[in-house]
Amino acid sequence: MYNKNIKLVIAILIIAYAVYQFIEGFIGNGIMFILLSLIFIFLYFKNEFILLAFLKLRKQDFDGAKKWLDKIKKPQSALTTKQQGYYNYLNGIMVSQTNMNEAEKYFKNAISLGLSMDHDLAMAKLNLAGIAFTKRRKQEANLLLAEAQKLDKRGMLTEQIKMMKQQMKKASIPNQHYGSPTSSRQGRRSRR
């Protein structure tokens, strides 16, 4: 994968050629080249492979999404900081079904690098809360769940948050034993 700055260089060259077309009197060509340069500027901020991976995830095609993400060989040089956050976020979603430790690492990296949308950040924190709860770190899970709930302003994750809270309550209730083994022994002794 090539460096992200190549896209900007191509956009600048196209804009320069568009200016030349304006000077020569070819206004239509100049406008077309300006629009073409906007595509490269857009792809600088929104990586094409990450966009394609998101499309595959919407169709529940995890293998296809992984294939697109694997085309990004060096995320630090090929992606902006926010894109690196989404790269880690997507990898975390795909790995969370098989390897919790790796998924936790990806989600923490995604949060530290930053995600531009609040519901994506809430989803990452919700997944981290689930991982922390599974690893018996209840305080951390509660904290992450509260943060996810604050970030979920549109209410897209309310059902998942409710389910997580219910699971946490069920796990925190101690097992109740109706009648202890000693009481049955005492009952036998009294009969004798």
C-alpha positions, 0 to 999 in steps of 0.5 A, a space after each residue: 500500500 502506498 503512502 497517504 501523501 501520494 493522494 495529496 500530490 496527485 490532487 495538487 497536480 490535477 488542480 495545477 493542470 485544471 488551472 492551466 486548462 482555465 488559462 487556456 480557455 477550456 473551462 469545462 475541462 478545468 471544472 472536470 479536473 477540479 472535480 477529479 481532484 476532489 475524489 483524491 482529496 476525499 480518499 485522503 481523508 476516507 481510505 477506500 479499503 476501509 470504506 469497502 470493508 465497512 460495506 462488506 461488514 454491513 452485509 455480514 461478510 467478515 471474510 470479505 471485510 478482512 480481505 479488504 483490510 489485509 490490503 492495508 500493509 502499513 497502516 501508520 504510513 497509509 492512513 491518517 490517525 482517524 483512519 488508523 482508529 477505524 482500521 483497529 475498530 474494524 479489526 476488533 469487531 472481526 477478531 472479537 468472535 475468536 480472540 478476546 485478548 487481540 480484540 481488546 488490544 484493537 479496541 483500545 488502540 481504536 479509542 486512543 487513536 480516535 473515532 470520528 462518530 460517537 456511536 462508533 466510539 460507544 460501540 467500541 466501549 461497549 465491546 470493551 465492557 463485554 470483554 472486561 466483564 468476561 475477564 471478571 473486571 466488573 468495575 472497569 466493565 461498569 465504567 465502560 458501559 456508563 461511558 458507552 451509554 453517555 456516547 449513545 445519544 441517538 439510542 442506537 445501542 440501548 438494547 445492547 446496553 440493557 442486555 449487558 446490564 442484565 447479564 452483569 446483574 445476573 452474574 452478580 447475584 450469588 447462588 442461593 441454596 434453598 436448605 443447607 445440607 446440615 439441616 437435612 442431617 438434623 432432621 434425620 437425627 431428630 427422627 431417631 
